[in-house]
Amino acid sequence: MQSQQTEYKDKVWLVGGSQGIGLSLTEILLNNSYLTLVSSRNCESNQELLKLKQQYPDQLFLMDLDVTNSENIAAKVFQAWNILGGIDIWFYNAGSYDPMPIQEWKLEKFISMNQVNYIGCVQLMIELRDKFLKQGHGRWIWNISLASDFGLPYGGGYSAPKAGLLNLAESLQPELKAHNIQLQVVNHGFVKTRLTAKNDFPMLGLMEPQQAAEKIFSAFNSEKFETRFPFNLASILGLIKRLPKPWSLALTKKMLKHE
Ligand SMILES: NC(=O)c1ccc[n+]([C@@H]2O[C@H](COP(=O)([O-])OP(=O)(O)OC[C@H]3O[C@@H](n4cnc5c(N)ncnc54)[C@H](OP(=O)(O)O)[C@@H]3O)[C@@H](O)[C@H]2O)c1
């Protein structure tokens, strides 16, 4: 149990910390003395998080937030800022993934992936802007994906907003840096979570959430814009991204399923 006098490291708001990678990252943050606020749709009643809350009553806070609920984002940002008394690190980890072959395209799935993987982050960023500018420092880390390198068959509904978020981060980084706000991205490969449980193909370099969270945590003490892993998958996708498009597309065509 933590004592009232504990000196915490930075104050972190982790959006999307109730499951998978985010839950593992929450444990790492707590073990490393970060004052941590976790948000997700139902985190206040999440059993794993409630267990951690018992272990770290003064260090861990839980706040329900649905990033697709535009109407209460401003109030939630206000609440998050007050709970922690300012935020040093904002980590956006919320994500949603629904692979769709052509016969299964559904507009609502495209919209929902855009909302969680892109617009939710933008809405939070807009509400957080003035608070960070006034505070005069901060670090924003966005968990994107190696899928942002190149659109792969069936996964475009997920990778398109992820690629949009990466492009946005590239565009914002210099301006934010001039205001002493460091923007970083994490682009990693397959991790064993409920998202990849939807994949029915062999996943090169599949990691456990704990492994991925440890590598992601390295970004918290790094100046690098991009944290990218695992090496093999990152190299292959990086190559596909840089090849002449007809070559890249000839390669990705091989990923089509033949019924
Ligand atoms: N797994 C992979 O292979 C992989 C690879 C590359 C990148 N990523 C990225 O890593 C991040 C974490 O993914 P994961 O695999 O750990 O998935 P996950 O286990 O499904 O966790 C996703 C997290 O996002 C939260 N979330 C989802 N929708 C939300 C919403 N509308 N509002 C607020 N929170 C929401 C979830 O909480 P609730 O459902 O409780 O709201 C959960 O905490 C995602 O951004 C994903 O795109 C994953």
The ligand as an SDF file (V2000), in Angstrom:
LIG
                    3D

 48 52  0  0  0  0  0  0  0  0999 V2000
   -3.2790   -5.8580  -30.5060 N   0  0  0  0  0  0  0  0  0  0  0  0
   -2.5010   -5.5360  -31.5170 C   0  0  0  0  0  0  0  0  0  0  0  0
   -1.9750   -6.4040  -32.2320 O   0  0  0  0  0  0  0  0  0  0  0  0
   -2.2160   -4.0960  -31.8270 C   0  0  0  0  0  0  0  0  0  0  0  0
   -1.2660   -3.8280  -32.8280 C   0  0  0  0  0  0  0  0  0  0  0  0
   -0.9700   -2.4830  -33.1130 C   0  0  0  0  0  0  0  0  0  0  0  0
   -1.6020   -1.4710  -32.4190 C   0  0  0  0  0  0  0  0  0  0  0  0
   -2.5260   -1.7740  -31.4730 N   0  0  0  0  0  0  0  0  0  0  0  0
   -3.1910   -0.6710  -30.7880 C   0  0  0  0  0  0  0  0  0  0  0  0
   -2.9640   -0.7810  -29.4090 O   0  0  0  0  0  0  0  0  0  0  0  0
   -4.0510   -0.1920  -28.6970 C   0  0  0  0  0  0  0  0  0  0  0  0
   -4.5650   -1.1740  -27.6420 C   0  0  0  0  0  0  0  0  0  0  0  0
   -5.0520   -2.3170  -28.3030 O   0  0  0  0  0  0  0  0  0  0  0  0
   -5.2810   -3.7360  -27.6160 P   0  0  0  0  0  0  0  0  0  0  0  0
   -4.8890   -4.7410  -28.6050 O   0  0  0  0  0  0  0  0  0  0  0  0
   -4.7150   -3.7730  -26.2550 O   0  0  0  0  0  0  0  0  0  0  0  0
   -6.8750   -3.7550  -27.5960 O   0  0  0  0  0  0  0  0  0  0  0  0
   -7.9530   -3.9840  -26.4530 P   0  0  0  0  0  0  0  0  0  0  0  0
   -7.5020   -5.0770  -25.5520 O   0  0  0  0  0  0  0  0  0  0  0  0
   -9.2460   -4.1170  -27.1430 O   0  0  0  0  0  0  0  0  0  0  0  0
   -7.8880   -2.5950  -25.6450 O   0  0  0  0  0  0  0  0  0  0  0  0
   -8.3770   -1.4120  -26.2090 C   0  0  0  0  0  0  0  0  0  0  0  0
   -8.5880   -0.4100  -25.0940 C   0  0  0  0  0  0  0  0  0  0  0  0
   -9.2750    0.7060  -25.6700 O   0  0  0  0  0  0  0  0  0  0  0  0
  -10.4550    0.9500  -24.9010 C   0  0  0  0  0  0  0  0  0  0  0  0
  -11.5190    1.4640  -25.7360 N   0  0  0  0  0  0  0  0  0  0  0  0
  -12.0820    0.8960  -26.8310 C   0  0  0  0  0  0  0  0  0  0  0  0
  -13.0770    1.6670  -27.3020 N   0  0  0  0  0  0  0  0  0  0  0  0
  -13.1520    2.7390  -26.4740 C   0  0  0  0  0  0  0  0  0  0  0  0
  -13.9930    3.8690  -26.4180 C   0  0  0  0  0  0  0  0  0  0  0  0
  -14.9770    4.0600  -27.3040 N   0  0  0  0  0  0  0  0  0  0  0  0
  -13.7790    4.7900  -25.4400 N   0  0  0  0  0  0  0  0  0  0  0  0
  -12.7950    4.6090  -24.5250 C   0  0  0  0  0  0  0  0  0  0  0  0
  -11.9690    3.5480  -24.5210 N   0  0  0  0  0  0  0  0  0  0  0  0
  -12.1550    2.6290  -25.4810 C   0  0  0  0  0  0  0  0  0  0  0  0
  -10.8210   -0.4170  -24.3260 C   0  0  0  0  0  0  0  0  0  0  0  0
  -11.6170   -0.3040  -23.1770 O   0  0  0  0  0  0  0  0  0  0  0  0
  -13.2010   -0.6110  -23.1180 P   0  0  0  0  0  0  0  0  0  0  0  0
  -13.5210   -1.6120  -24.1620 O   0  0  0  0  0  0  0  0  0  0  0  0
  -13.3570   -1.1070  -21.7180 O   0  0  0  0  0  0  0  0  0  0  0  0
  -13.8340    0.7190  -23.3380 O   0  0  0  0  0  0  0  0  0  0  0  0
   -9.4430   -0.9460  -23.9720 C   0  0  0  0  0  0  0  0  0  0  0  0
   -9.0280   -0.4330  -22.7360 O   0  0  0  0  0  0  0  0  0  0  0  0
   -5.1010    0.1590  -29.7520 C   0  0  0  0  0  0  0  0  0  0  0  0
   -5.0000    1.5170  -30.0940 O   0  0  0  0  0  0  0  0  0  0  0  0
   -4.6990   -0.7130  -30.9290 C   0  0  0  0  0  0  0  0  0  0  0  0
   -5.1110   -0.1600  -32.1540 O   0  0  0  0  0  0  0  0  0  0  0  0
   -2.8490   -3.0680  -31.1610 C   0  0  0  0  0  0  0  0  0  0  0  0
  1  2  1  0
  2  3  2  0
  2  4  1  0
  4  5  1  0
  4 48  2  0
  5  6  2  0
  6  7  1  0
  7  8  2  0
  8  9  1  0
  8 48  1  0
  9 10  1  0
  9 46  1  0
 10 11  1  0
 11 12  1  0
 11 44  1  0
 12 13  1  0
 13 14  1  0
 14 15  2  0
 14 16  1  0
 14 17  1  0
 17 18  1  0
 18 19  2  0
 18 20  1  0
 18 21  1  0
 21 22  1  0
 22 23  1  0
 23 24  1  0
 23 42  1  0
 24 25  1  0
 25 26  1  0
 25 36  1  0
 26 27  1  0
 26 35  1  0
 27 28  2  0
 28 29  1  0
 29 30  1  0
 29 35  2  0
 30 31  1  0
 30 32  2  0
 32 33  1  0
 33 34  2  0
 34 35  1  0
 36 37  1  0
 36 42  1  0
 37 38  1  0
 38 39  2  0
 38 40  1  0
 38 41  1  0
 42 43  1  0
 44 45  1  0
 44 46  1  0
 46 47  1  0
M  CHG  2   8   1  16  -1
M  END
$$$$
